[in-house]
Amino acid sequence: MNNYTTENIRNVVLLGHGGCGKTSLVEAMAKQAGVISRMGKVSDGNTISDYDKEEIKRQFSISASVIPIEWEGTKINIIDTPGYFDFVGEVEEAVRAADAAVIVVSGKAGVEVGTEKAWEICERYKLPRMIFVTEMDVDNASFRKPVETLTELYGKKIAPFHQPIRENEKLVGYVNVVKMAGRRWQGDTSVECQIPDYCQPNLDICREALLEAVAETNEEYMERYFTGEEFTEQEIEEALRENVIDGSIVPVTMGSGLEIKGIVNLLTDIVKYLPSPAKREIKGILVKSGEEFAADYDPAKPMSAYIFKTIVDPFIGKYSLIKVCSGVLKNTDTVYNSSKDKEEKLNKLYVMRGSKPIEVPSLAAGDIGAIGKLGSARTGDTISTKSNPVEFVRTLVSKPYTYMRYKAKNKGDVDKISQALGKMMHEDLTMKVVNDGENHQTLLYGIGDQHLEIIASKLKDKYKVEIELSKPKVAFRETIRKKSDVEAKYKKQSGGHGQYGHVKMTFEALGDLETPFVFEQIVVGGAVPKNYFPAVEKGMQESVLKGPLAAYPVVGVKAVLYDGSYHPVDSSEMAFKMATIQAFKKGFMEASPVLLEPIASVKVTVPDKFTGDIMGDLNKRRGRVLGMNPIGHGKQLIEADVPMMEMFGYNTDLRSMTGGRGEYEYDFARYEQAPSDVQEKEIKARADVVTGAE
């Protein structure tokens, strides 16, 4: 592949709803540009961007992949992303590396929730964008409906560039709305043709929408538009070129990925209207001075690059996907990773085309490439020169809230599973492993149930180890509400020295549920010698690890040793510790013991029309709705306190209730007394554990 200067590079991310045709569109673009000689199909599992076994098996994208192609003297780095919400981390990483986006919409399905989410991501990252309506070859496909819906949602910035010409439900050509000229496809090319009369009503709508979008860009154009004056073709193109980059105009074009129609227009428009990295800004921090470093994809500045994604595969190895932020990166360079304080010499530099690495001698500022086997480097790290170390802000990826307990099917695989999950976490920042020692369980976190299922499947296929996923245990606590006064005597005689420890203690609620216990002694007259006080406290420390009610950790207990007795020969620290353990069990159970459950502070963001359903569902989960605040764009933020045990499966239910439009987050807030029915059920379920703990 040729070397390209910054001005001749376009980094374009494809976004859209799952199943809308992004991967097929990538195939069509690669075929049109001569990268491949024959188009692959998602159903056949032979596309260049979906190369992972899981993607082939499930027939949808799971990971973002880069497909560089060359068009009209320009290198276009196309980044294909998953459309399903469980893989949003891949989208967030890809968007960070892009300078513009093409939002793909199915002409058959129309604007879907994934389209809206793609738009929101572009807004968040301030990405210029185009919209491509694909699947226009399908019966009943419509270009007009998506354009109308997009205009309703996003206003007059929506500017249709093309309109389809269909005959007998087949896509045969298009009208260029800018030039007001028709073209008909003949094989791999298109020829001029008359605009059919039946196209005129829709064409008038499209033309009006385009002219309105152009008029909105400045006051002079707005005045001319209202006086009925026509814009020239050159004026329209200049306005489009300038305003697409600042996001005030969003072109809409169309075609068919499977039939490779409209792809020439799309590629040409990407080159013509979407910005090169030279028109984008990126700023980092100089490590030595703490000052701002305006990298801005300037090839004249010292080299710096950002690792936006990592591929770790037992078969193809490890690749760090990078975007060069300044200077020129050469395959002979020595790079410095300031996050790890490590220098490494490169010996090879690549561009990735799906899973295929292509060696290149250098990468200019703004280009996307890959480095193989870059030691300790991780996604989010910056590489630069040691003389000018730089750090860029790390990409914020979505936090995982869905979790399940996992166990190794084969106990001998525990270490292998741990190592494999470690490698997978380098690749996927939205998965997390937590060791919950308190409940003797390991937890696997992901964005959704499908995400967790695919992680388990990858472990089996790639790393040859299997795990079982199950519902996690909830971390209850035990405490007391009343005061008890008990005594306990530990006495053993078995020849020679015996064992003797005798304590009288009170137990009461401490009023602080974050502290396990507080121990005090008010013994007078030496009834229990001072040297045994630490043993009594040690007995308390052991007792609170597993409470007598349901073998959960104990919190909020005040224990006071006020009397007892000892034997000058038989008493020992061990005897007083055992006496304390007995006293605690008895005293705890006499002090009105209760189970406490963890409460989560939950924030749910949903469109206005779903607020009633969401609040009703939160109430069913024993939640307390604390408030509802409008946050703009027709959305509400609902805040509630919900028991953690009721949050299991919430991700799936929320998506189902809101058609995928709802989002949520939560944090642990505090412990509260569980309702009596929950307590009874849990105590009964834990009876064996309590017996085993005794």
ABEGO torsion letter per residue (X at the ends): XBBBBAAABBBBBBBEBBGAGAAAAAAAAAAAAGABABBBBAAAGABAABABAAAAAAGBBABBBBBBBBBGGBBBBBBBBBABAAAAAAAAAAAAABABBBBBBBAAAEBBAAAAAAAAAAAAAGBBBBBBBBGAABBGBBAAAAAAAAAAAAEAABBBABBBBBBGGBBABBBBAAAGBBBBBBEABBBBBBBBAAAAAAAAAAAAAAAAAAAAABAAAAAAAAAGBBBBAAAAAAAAAAAAAAGABBBBBBEBAAAGBGAAAAAAAAAAABBBAAABBBBBBBAAAGBBBBAGGBAABBBBBBBABBBBBAAAEBBBBBBBABEBBBAABBBBBAAAGBBBBBABBBBBBEABBBBBABBBBGBBBBBBGBEABBBGBBBBBAABBBBBBBBBBBBBABBBBBBBABAAAAAAAAAAAAAAAAABAABBBBBBAAAGBBBBBBABAAAAAAAAAAAAAAAGBBBBBBBBBBBBBBBBABBBBBBBBBBBBAEEBBBBBBBBBBBBBAGBAABABBBBBABBGGABBAAAAAAAAAAAAAAAABBAAAGBBBBGBBBBBABEBBBAAABBAAAAAAAAAAAAAAAAAAAGBBBBBBBBBBBBBBBAAAAAAAAAAAAAAGBBBAEBBBAEGGBBBBBBBBBAAAABGAAAAAAAAAGGABBBBBBBABBBBBBAAAAAAAAAAAAAAAAAAX
